[in-house]
Amino acid sequence: MVLRTKMFELLQYSPQTEQVRQRPILVIPSIINKYYAFDLAPGRSFFEYVVKQGLTLFTIVWKNPQSEHDHWGMESYMDAMDAAIGAVHDINRG
């Protein structure tokens, strides 16, 4: 995990190749699905495929909202996605 906010955690998967491509990929699952739908099992995983292609992969893990988060609307989720994109950009630049 490379970032934790009140709405999500940002995970980073490292490439599994000697040569690493410059641009990373950020997977943003829908807020009702879990990120691991992309990482089912060895040989059946989109995440596994991506890192074996020399890409750095990031994904958002949405936190389950509780009753105190009733005010989270679309704008809150859009701000969270912007924060994740910013973090990926900062990490990749470093």
Backbone as JSON Lines, residues from 0, in Angstrom:
{"i":0,"aa":"M","n":[0.84,-1.17,0.0],"ca":[0.0,0.0,0.0],"c":[0.9,1.24,0.0]}
{"i":1,"aa":"V","n":[0.58,2.17,-0.89],"ca":[1.41,3.37,-1.0],"c":[0.67,4.64,-0.57]}
{"i":2,"aa":"L","n":[-0.65,4.54,-0.39],"ca":[-1.44,5.68,0.06],"c":[-2.7,5.19,0.74]}
{"i":3,"aa":"R","n":[-3.05,5.81,1.84],"ca":[-4.3,5.49,2.54],"c":[-5.04,6.79,2.8]}
{"i":4,"aa":"T","n":[-6.31,6.84,2.41],"ca":[-7.16,7.99,2.68],"c":[-8.42,7.48,3.38]}
{"i":5,"aa":"K","n":[-9.32,8.4,3.69],"ca":[-10.56,7.98,4.34],"c":[-11.45,7.18,3.41]}
{"i":6,"aa":"M","n":[-11.23,7.3,2.08],"ca":[-12.1,6.62,1.12],"c":[-11.48,5.4,0.46]}
{"i":7,"aa":"F","n":[-10.14,5.35,0.38],"ca":[-9.51,4.25,-0.35],"c":[-8.09,4.02,0.11]}
{"i":8,"aa":"E","n":[-7.56,2.88,-0.32],"ca":[-6.14,2.6,-0.22],"c":[-5.64,2.41,-1.65]}
{"i":9,"aa":"L","n":[-4.41,2.83,-1.89],"ca":[-3.81,2.68,-3.21],"c":[-2.72,1.63,-3.1]}
{"i":10,"aa":"L","n":[-2.87,0.56,-3.89],"ca":[-1.89,-0.52,-3.9],"c":[-1.0,-0.38,-5.13]}
{"i":11,"aa":"Q","n":[0.27,-0.79,-4.98],"ca":[1.2,-0.8,-6.09],"c":[1.73,-2.22,-6.28]}
{"i":12,"aa":"Y","n":[1.68,-2.69,-7.53],"ca":[2.25,-3.98,-7.91],"c":[3.48,-3.7,-8.76]}
{"i":13,"aa":"S","n":[4.58,-4.35,-8.47],"ca":[5.81,-4.13,-9.22],"c":[5.85,-4.99,-10.47]}
{"i":14,"aa":"P","n":[6.49,-4.49,-11.52],"ca":[6.64,-5.29,-12.74],"c":[7.45,-6.55,-12.46]}
{"i":15,"aa":"Q","n":[7.22,-7.58,-13.24],"ca":[7.93,-8.84,-13.09],"c":[8.85,-9.1,-14.27]}
{"i":16,"aa":"T","n":[9.42,-8.04,-14.79],"ca":[10.34,-8.15,-15.92],"c":[11.58,-7.31,-15.63]}
{"i":17,"aa":"E","n":[12.65,-7.61,-16.37],"ca":[13.88,-6.82,-16.2],"c":[13.7,-5.41,-16.74]}
{"i":18,"aa":"Q","n":[13.08,-5.3,-17.89],"ca":[12.81,-3.98,-18.45],"c":[11.44,-3.51,-17.97]}
{"i":19,"aa":"V","n":[11.4,-2.27,-17.5],"ca":[10.17,-1.7,-16.97],"c":[9.73,-0.54,-17.85]}
{"i":20,"aa":"R","n":[8.49,-0.58,-18.24],"ca":[7.96,0.52,-19.06],"c":[7.82,1.77,-18.21]}
{"i":21,"aa":"Q","n":[7.91,2.9,-18.87],"ca":[7.92,4.17,-18.16],"c":[6.56,4.52,-17.57]}
{"i":22,"aa":"R","n":[5.49,4.31,-18.3],"ca":[4.16,4.7,-17.84],"c":[3.5,3.58,-17.04]}
{"i":23,"aa":"P","n":[2.99,3.91,-15.87],"ca":[2.27,2.92,-15.08],"c":[0.81,2.82,-15.52]}
{"i":24,"aa":"I","n":[0.11,1.87,-14.96],"ca":[-1.33,1.72,-15.18],"c":[-2.01,1.88,-13.82]}
{"i":25,"aa":"L","n":[-3.12,2.62,-13.82],"ca":[-3.96,2.75,-12.63],"c":[-5.3,2.13,-12.93]}
{"i":26,"aa":"V","n":[-5.67,1.09,-12.18],"ca":[-6.97,0.45,-12.32],"c":[-7.89,1.02,-11.25]}
{"i":27,"aa":"I","n":[-9.01,1.57,-11.69],"ca":[-10.0,2.12,-10.76],"c":[-11.27,1.29,-10.89]}
{"i":28,"aa":"P","n":[-11.46,0.34,-9.99],"ca":[-12.68,-0.47,-10.06],"c":[-13.89,0.37,-9.66]}
{"i":29,"aa":"S","n":[-15.05,-0.06,-10.09],"ca":[-16.26,0.65,-9.69],"c":[-16.38,0.59,-8.16]}
{"i":30,"aa":"I","n":[-17.13,1.51,-7.6],"ca":[-17.21,1.58,-6.14],"c":[-18.0,0.43,-5.53]}
{"i":31,"aa":"I","n":[-18.71,-0.34,-6.35],"ca":[-19.45,-1.47,-5.81],"c":[-18.73,-2.81,-6.03]}
{"i":32,"aa":"N","n":[-17.63,-2.8,-6.79],"ca":[-16.87,-4.02,-7.02],"c":[-15.57,-3.98,-6.23]}
{"i":33,"aa":"K","n":[-15.02,-5.1,-5.98],"ca":[-13.74,-5.2,-5.27],"c":[-12.62,-5.33,-6.29]}
{"i":34,"aa":"Y","n":[-11.47,-4.79,-5.94],"ca":[-10.32,-4.79,-6.85],"c":[-9.89,-6.2,-7.21]}
{"i":35,"aa":"Y","n":[-10.09,-7.15,-6.32],"ca":[-9.58,-8.5,-6.58],"c":[-10.37,-9.23,-7.66]}
{"i":36,"aa":"A","n":[-11.42,-8.63,-8.19],"ca":[-12.09,-9.21,-9.36],"c":[-11.13,-9.24,-10.55]}
{"i":37,"aa":"F","n":[-10.1,-8.39,-10.53],"ca":[-9.1,-8.34,-11.59],"c":[-7.93,-9.29,-11.31]}
{"i":38,"aa":"D","n":[-7.93,-9.93,-10.16],"ca":[-6.79,-10.74,-9.72],"c":[-7.29,-12.07,-9.16]}
{"i":39,"aa":"L","n":[-8.02,-12.83,-9.98],"ca":[-8.73,-14.01,-9.5],"c":[-7.81,-15.15,-9.07]}
{"i":40,"aa":"A","n":[-6.91,-15.56,-9.94],"ca":[-6.05,-16.71,-9.64],"c":[-4.88,-16.7,-10.62]}
{"i":41,"aa":"P","n":[-3.78,-17.36,-10.26],"ca":[-2.66,-17.44,-11.2],"c":[-3.13,-17.98,-12.56]}
{"i":42,"aa":"G","n":[-2.71,-17.3,-13.61],"ca":[-3.12,-17.71,-14.95],"c":[-4.47,-17.14,-15.37]}
{"i":43,"aa":"R","n":[-5.2,-16.57,-14.45],"ca":[-6.53,-15.99,-14.74],"c":[-6.62,-14.57,-14.17]}
{"i":44,"aa":"S","n":[-5.52,-13.88,-14.14],"ca":[-5.45,-12.59,-13.48],"c":[-5.03,-11.49,-14.46]}
{"i":45,"aa":"F","n":[-5.85,-10.45,-14.57],"ca":[-5.48,-9.29,-15.37],"c":[-4.25,-8.62,-14.77]}
{"i":46,"aa":"F","n":[-4.2,-8.51,-13.44],"ca":[-3.05,-7.89,-12.77],"c":[-1.77,-8.65,-13.07]}
{"i":47,"aa":"E","n":[-1.83,-9.98,-13.01],"ca":[-0.66,-10.8,-13.31],"c":[-0.19,-10.54,-14.75]}
{"i":48,"aa":"Y","n":[-1.13,-10.49,-15.67],"ca":[-0.79,-10.24,-17.07],"c":[-0.08,-8.9,-17.22]}
{"i":49,"aa":"V","n":[-0.59,-7.86,-16.58],"ca":[-0.03,-6.51,-16.72],"c":[1.4,-6.45,-16.2]}
{"i":50,"aa":"V","n":[1.66,-6.98,-15.0],"ca":[3.01,-6.88,-14.44],"c":[4.0,-7.76,-15.21]}
{"i":51,"aa":"K","n":[3.51,-8.81,-15.85],"ca":[4.39,-9.64,-16.68],"c":[4.7,-8.98,-18.01]}
{"i":52,"aa":"Q","n":[4.04,-7.87,-18.31],"ca":[4.32,-7.09,-19.51],"c":[5.28,-5.93,-19.21]}
{"i":53,"aa":"G","n":[5.79,-5.87,-17.99],"ca":[6.76,-4.84,-17.64],"c":[6.15,-3.53,-17.17]}
{"i":54,"aa":"L","n":[4.9,-3.59,-16.78],"ca":[4.21,-2.38,-16.33],"c":[4.09,-2.34,-14.81]}
{"i":55,"aa":"T","n":[4.22,-1.15,-14.26],"ca":[3.92,-0.93,-12.85],"c":[2.41,-0.71,-12.77]}
{"i":56,"aa":"L","n":[1.78,-1.4,-11.86],"ca":[0.32,-1.36,-11.75],"c":[-0.08,-0.79,-10.4]}
{"i":57,"aa":"F","n":[-1.02,0.11,-10.42],"ca":[-1.64,0.64,-9.21],"c":[-3.12,0.33,-9.28]}
{"i":58,"aa":"T","n":[-3.74,0.14,-8.13],"ca":[-5.19,-0.03,-8.08],"c":[-5.74,0.59,-6.81]}
{"i":59,"aa":"I","n":[-6.95,1.05,-6.93],"ca":[-7.67,1.61,-5.79],"c":[-8.45,0.49,-5.11]}
{"i":60,"aa":"V","n":[-8.38,0.46,-3.79],"ca":[-9.21,-0.43,-2.98],"c":[-10.17,0.48,-2.22]}
{"i":61,"aa":"W","n":[-11.43,0.52,-2.67],"ca":[-12.42,1.39,-2.02],"c":[-12.76,0.86,-0.64]}
{"i":62,"aa":"K","n":[-12.85,1.74,0.33],"ca":[-13.29,1.35,1.67],"c":[-14.81,1.25,1.67]}
{"i":63,"aa":"N","n":[-15.33,0.36,2.47],"ca":[-16.77,0.21,2.58],"c":[-17.33,1.37,3.4]}
{"i":64,"aa":"P","n":[-18.18,2.2,2.79],"ca":[-18.72,3.33,3.54],"c":[-19.64,2.87,4.66]}
{"i":65,"aa":"Q","n":[-19.59,3.62,5.74],"ca":[-20.45,3.37,6.9],"c":[-21.52,4.47,6.94]}
{"i":66,"aa":"S","n":[-22.41,4.39,7.89],"ca":[-23.49,5.38,7.96],"c":[-22.96,6.8,8.12]}
{"i":67,"aa":"E","n":[-21.82,6.96,8.76],"ca":[-21.26,8.31,8.93],"c":[-20.7,8.88,7.62]}
{"i":68,"aa":"H","n":[-20.67,8.05,6.57],"ca":[-20.16,8.51,5.27],"c":[-21.3,8.79,4.29]}
{"i":69,"aa":"D","n":[-22.51,8.99,4.8],"ca":[-23.66,9.25,3.93],"c":[-23.46,10.46,3.04]}
{"i":70,"aa":"H","n":[-22.59,11.36,3.42],"ca":[-22.36,12.57,2.63],"c":[-21.44,12.33,1.42]}
{"i":71,"aa":"W","n":[-20.83,11.13,1.33],"ca":[-19.98,10.84,0.18],"c":[-20.85,10.75,-1.07]}
{"i":72,"aa":"G","n":[-20.64,11.64,-1.98],"ca":[-21.36,11.62,-3.25],"c":[-20.38,11.46,-4.39]}
{"i":73,"aa":"M","n":[-20.88,11.65,-5.58],"ca":[-20.04,11.47,-6.77],"c":[-18.84,12.41,-6.74]}
{"i":74,"aa":"E","n":[-19.02,13.63,-6.27],"ca":[-17.9,14.56,-6.22],"c":[-16.79,14.06,-5.29]}
{"i":75,"aa":"S","n":[-17.17,13.46,-4.17],"ca":[-16.18,12.9,-3.25],"c":[-15.38,11.79,-3.91]}
{"i":76,"aa":"Y","n":[-16.07,10.93,-4.66],"ca":[-15.38,9.84,-5.35],"c":[-14.5,10.37,-6.48]}
{"i":77,"aa":"M","n":[-14.94,11.41,-7.17],"ca":[-14.12,12.01,-8.22],"c":[-12.87,12.64,-7.62]}
{"i":78,"aa":"D","n":[-13.01,13.31,-6.46],"ca":[-11.84,13.87,-5.79],"c":[-10.87,12.77,-5.36]}
{"i":79,"aa":"A","n":[-11.42,11.64,-4.91],"ca":[-10.57,10.52,-4.5],"c":[-9.79,9.96,-5.7]}
{"i":80,"aa":"M","n":[-10.46,9.86,-6.84],"ca":[-9.77,9.38,-8.04],"c":[-8.68,10.36,-8.46]}
{"i":81,"aa":"D","n":[-8.95,11.65,-8.36],"ca":[-7.92,12.65,-8.67],"c":[-6.73,12.5,-7.72]}
{"i":82,"aa":"A","n":[-6.99,12.24,-6.45],"ca":[-5.91,12.05,-5.48],"c":[-5.07,10.82,-5.85]}
{"i":83,"aa":"A","n":[-5.72,9.76,-6.27],"ca":[-5.0,8.55,-6.67],"c":[-4.15,8.8,-7.91]}
{"i":84,"aa":"I","n":[-4.7,9.5,-8.88],"ca":[-3.94,9.83,-10.08],"c":[-2.73,10.68,-9.72]}
{"i":85,"aa":"G","n":[-2.92,11.64,-8.85],"ca":[-1.81,12.49,-8.4],"c":[-0.72,11.7,-7.7]}
{"i":86,"aa":"A","n":[-1.13,10.75,-6.86],"ca":[-0.16,9.92,-6.14],"c":[0.62,9.04,-7.12]}
{"i":87,"aa":"V","n":[-0.07,8.44,-8.08],"ca":[0.61,7.62,-9.08],"c":[1.62,8.47,-9.86]}
{"i":88,"aa":"H","n":[1.21,9.65,-10.23],"ca":[2.1,10.56,-10.95],"c":[3.34,10.89,-10.11]}
{"i":89,"aa":"D","n":[3.13,11.23,-8.85],"ca":[4.25,11.58,-7.96],"c":[5.19,10.4,-7.74]}
{"i":90,"aa":"I","n":[4.64,9.22,-7.53],"ca":[5.46,8.02,-7.31],"c":[6.24,7.67,-8.56]}
{"i":91,"aa":"N","n":[5.6,7.74,-9.69],"ca":[6.25,7.37,-10.95],"c":[7.34,8.35,-11.33]}
{"i":92,"aa":"R","n":[7.18,9.6,-10.96],"ca":[8.19,10.62,-11.26],"c":[9.43,10.43,-10.41]}
{"i":93,"aa":"G","n":[9.24,9.95,-9.17],"ca":[10.32,9.82,-8.21],"c":[11.32,8.85,-8.6]}
